[in-house]
Amino acid sequence: MADLPVPRVPREALPEGAVDSHAHIIGSEFALAPGRAEDPPEIGLAATVAGYRAQLSALGCQRGVLVHSILYGLDNSVTVEAIRQLGPGFSGIGLVSDKADGAVLDRFPDWRLRGVRLNHVHGGVLSWEGALALAPALAERDLHIEMLLHTHAHLEAIEQDIRALATPLVIDHLGWPDLTLGVEEPGFQTLLRLLADGHVHVKLSAIYRLCDPPYDQAAPFVEALVRANPERCLWGSDWPHLMLGDARMPDAGALLDAVFDVVTDEESRQRIFAETPARLYRL
């Protein structure tokens, strides 16, 4: 990925005040974490911020949420500085370890970081057990947990933990299901129950990691999630599409079109793209 991707304009316009609720930021001035999975492109922070503004403009988003990348480890500086440069209407999600104390979390509101991320798929600096232990401290500071997992591999085992969780939980990337198992797969059905009961939010993001264009295979999963609870769904581009693995580099305009094809009513679009992320991330 030599250049930062800029999407085509989607077929239909987003609601006023739309939020890209899942993007990452890079900056060659900032130290990378030892043992990282890959190196991001050698692009400075100013150019990355400009690239993200171009992405937002093409999509029709006015606000955004930056999720700190594991490539930079526990040092949230690159994300915090990007939020500062982007200004009002932008906030983020940081990384902490199982050993994080109150002094670290106390700084999150000033940084406009609204929660901590847990990667249950690739592993990382925060475990599920650590997140459970931190949950009361997070709740005291109006912070939430954002989690990457596989519904088919993880969700049934932790359903009761989620129902008892002291702070909100946001599930990334539709729960990263195995699409070949269908929406009736028990783990995905667990996600639908948790969503319907108001125990989680779900991001309708990164469908390009689940299937190839035109993303028709993901449509039944998006439809099922929105039907379960449209007030708890939100959307993000996953820009600039780091750690692609076997996935194809997507066009975020096409990703939006795929969601528009499923979510056709204006009320649900207003909730998913504007109202819910603005409330959750205090934008």
C-alpha positions in Angstrom: 0.0 0.0 0.0 2.1 2.8 -1.3 -0.6 5.5 -1.2 -3.5 6.2 1.1 -6.7 5.0 -0.5 -9.3 7.6 -1.5 -12.8 6.1 -2.3 -15.2 6.9 -5.0 -18.3 8.8 -4.1 -21.1 6.4 -3.0 -24.3 6.1 -5.0 -26.4 7.7 -2.4 -25.7 10.5 0.1 -25.1 9.9 3.8 -27.3 11.7 6.3 -26.1 15.1 7.5 -23.6 14.8 10.3 -22.5 11.3 9.3 -19.8 9.6 11.2 -17.1 7.2 10.0 -16.9 5.3 13.3 -13.9 3.1 12.6 -10.7 4.2 11.0 -7.0 4.0 11.9 -4.2 6.5 11.7 -0.5 6.2 10.9 2.5 8.5 11.2 6.1 7.7 10.4 7.2 10.1 13.2 5.9 7.7 15.8 7.6 4.6 17.2 6.2 1.3 16.2 5.6 -1.6 18.6 8.2 -4.4 18.8 6.9 -7.7 17.4 4.3 -6.0 15.2 2.6 -8.0 12.5 3.7 -5.6 9.7 5.1 -2.1 9.0 2.6 0.6 7.9 3.5 2.8 4.9 6.1 5.4 5.5 3.7 8.3 5.5 3.9 11.2 8.0 1.0 12.1 10.3 0.1 15.4 8.5 -0.2 13.5 5.2 -2.3 10.8 6.9 -4.7 13.4 8.4 -5.0 15.1 5.0 -5.7 11.7 3.5 -8.3 10.9 6.0 -10.0 14.2 5.4 -10.1 13.4 1.7 -11.7 10.0 2.5 -14.3 11.6 4.7 -15.1 14.2 2.0 -15.5 11.6 -0.7 -17.9 9.5 1.5 -19.9 12.5 2.8 -18.9 12.1 6.4 -18.4 15.1 8.7 -17.1 13.3 11.8 -15.0 10.3 12.7 -13.6 7.9 15.2 -10.0 6.8 15.2 -9.2 3.3 16.6 -5.6 3.1 17.8 -3.7 0.5 15.8 -1.9 -2.4 17.6 1.1 -1.6 15.2 1.9 1.3 17.7 1.3 -0.8 20.8 0.4 0.9 24.1 1.7 4.3 23.0 -1.5 6.1 21.9 0.3 9.3 20.9 -0.2 9.0 17.1 -4.0 8.6 17.5 -4.2 11.3 20.2 -2.3 13.8 18.1 -4.4 13.0 15.0 -7.6 13.6 17.0 -6.2 16.9 18.2 -5.3 18.0 14.6 -8.7 16.9 13.3 -10.5 18.9 15.9 -14.1 18.9 17.1 -16.2 16.1 15.8 -13.5 13.5 16.2 -12.7 11.1 19.0 -11.1 7.7 19.4 -10.4 4.4 21.1 -7.1 3.7 22.8 -5.1 0.7 23.8 -4.2 -0.3 27.4 -2.8 -3.5 29.0 -4.3 -5.7 31.6 -2.1 -3.8 34.1 -3.6 -0.4 33.3 -4.3 1.7 36.3 -6.6 4.6 37.0 -4.0 7.2 36.2 -3.8 6.0 32.6 -7.6 5.9 32.2 -7.9 9.4 33.8 -6.2 10.9 30.8 -8.6 9.4 28.2 -11.3 12.1 28.5 -8.8 14.9 27.9 -7.5 12.9 24.8 -11.1 12.4 23.6 -10.6 8.7 23.8 -13.9 7.0 24.6 -12.9 3.5 25.3 -10.3 0.7 25.1 -9.9 -1.9 22.4 -9.5 -5.7 22.9 -8.4 -7.9 20.0 -9.7 -11.4 20.8 -8.8 -12.6 17.3 -5.0 -11.8 16.9 -4.3 -11.3 20.6 -2.6 -8.2 21.9 -2.0 -6.1 24.9 -5.5 -6.5 26.6 -7.1 -9.9 27.4 -10.8 -10.6 27.9 -10.0 -11.3 31.6 -8.2 -8.0 31.9 -11.1 -6.2 30.2 -13.5 -7.7 32.7 -11.3 -6.6 35.6 -11.1 -3.0 34.1 -14.8 -2.7 33.4 -15.8 -1.0 36.7 -13.0 1.6 36.3 -14.0 2.1 32.7 -17.6 2.6 33.7 -16.6 5.2 36.3 -15.0 7.3 33.6 -17.8 6.8 31.0 -15.5 4.6 28.9 -16.4 1.4 27.0 -14.8 -1.7 25.6 -14.4 -2.2 21.9 -13.8 -5.9 20.9 -12.7 -7.7 17.8 -13.8 -11.4 17.9 -15.1 -14.3 15.9 -18.8 -15.0 16.6 -18.4 -18.6 15.7 -15.3 -19.1 17.8 -15.7 -16.9 20.9 -19.1 -15.5 21.6 -21.1 -18.4 23.1 -18.4 -18.9 25.8 -18.5 -15.3 27.0 -22.2 -14.4 26.5 -23.0 -14.4 30.2 -19.9 -12.2 30.9 -21.2 -9.7 28.4 -24.6 -9.7 29.9 -23.1 -8.9 33.3 -20.6 -6.4 32.0 -20.4 -3.1 34.0 -19.7 -0.9 30.9 -20.9 -0.9 27.3 -19.4 -3.3 24.7 -18.9 -2.5 21.0 -18.3 -5.5 18.6 -16.3 -4.7 15.5 -16.8 -5.9 11.9 -20.2 -7.7 12.3 -18.6 -10.0 14.8 -16.3 -11.2 12.1 -18.4 -14.3 11.4 -17.6 -17.2 9.1 -20.1 -16.4 6.3 -20.1 -19.9 5.1 -21.8 -21.0 8.3 -24.9 -18.8 7.7 -26.8 -16.5 10.0 -28.2 -19.4 11.9 -24.7 -20.3 13.2 -25.1 -20.4 17.1 -22.4 -17.8 17.7 -24.0 -15.3 15.4 -27.4 -16.0 16.8 -25.9 -15.2 20.2 -24.7 -11.8 18.8 -28.2 -11.1 17.6 -29.7 -11.9 21.0 -27.2 -9.7 22.8 -27.8 -6.9 20.3 -31.6 -7.2 20.5 -31.4 -7.1 24.3 -29.3 -3.9 24.3 -26.1 -5.5 25.7 -23.8 -4.6 22.7 -23.4 -2.3 19.8 -22.2 -3.7 16.5 -20.2 -2.0 13.8 -21.3 -2.8 10.2 -17.6 -2.4 9.2 -14.9 -4.2 7.2 -17.2 -6.5 5.2 -14.3 -6.7 2.7 -12.5 -8.9 5.3 -15.4 -11.4 5.2 -16.0 -11.7 1.4 -15.1 -10.3 -2.0 -16.9 -7.6 -3.9 -19.8 -7.0 -4.5 -20.1 -8.2 -0.9 -23.5 -10.0 -1.5 -22.5 -12.8 0.9 -22.4 -10.3 3.8 -25.9 -8.8 3.1 -27.9 -11.4 5.1 -25.6 -10.8 8.1 -26.0 -7.0 7.9 -29.7 -7.3 7.4 -30.1 -9.6 10.5 -28.1 -7.2 12.7 -30.1 -4.1 11.6 -33.3 -6.0 12.0 -32.3 -7.1 15.6 -31.7 -3.5 16.8 -31.0 -0.6 14.4 -30.4 1.7 17.3 -27.3 -0.3 18.3 -25.7 -0.5 14.9 -23.1 1.9 13.4 -20.8 2.0 10.4 -17.1 2.5 9.9 -14.8 2.4 6.8 -11.8 0.6 8.5 -9.6 3.1 6.5 -6.7 2.8 5.5 -7.3 -0.9 5.6 -4.2 -2.1 7.5 -3.2 -5.7 8.0 -5.1 -6.9 4.9 -4.0 -10.5 5.0 -5.8 -12.3 2.2 -8.5 -9.6 1.8 -8.6 -7.3 -1.3 -7.9 -3.6 -0.9 -11.5 -2.2 -0.8 -13.1 1.0 -2.0 -15.0 2.5 0.9 -17.6 3.9 -1.5 -18.4 0.4 -2.6 -18.5 -0.7 1.1 -21.1 2.0 1.8 -23.1 1.0 -1.3 -23.3 -2.5 0.0 -24.7 -1.3 3.3 -27.1 1.1 1.6 -28.4 -1.9 -0.5 -29.5 -3.5 2.8 -30.4 -0.5 4.9 -32.9 1.4 2.7 -35.0 3.4 5.1 -34.0 6.9 6.1 -34.8 6.5 9.8 -32.4 3.5 10.2 -29.7 5.3 8.1 -30.0 8.3 10.3 -29.5 6.2 13.4 -26.7 4.0 12.1 -24.6 6.7 10.4 -25.2 9.7 12.6 -27.2 9.5 15.8 -25.8 6.3 17.4 -22.1 6.9 16.8 -22.5 10.6 17.8 -24.0 9.5 21.1 -21.6 6.6 21.8 -18.5 8.6 21.0 -19.8 11.9 22.3 -19.2 13.8 19.1 
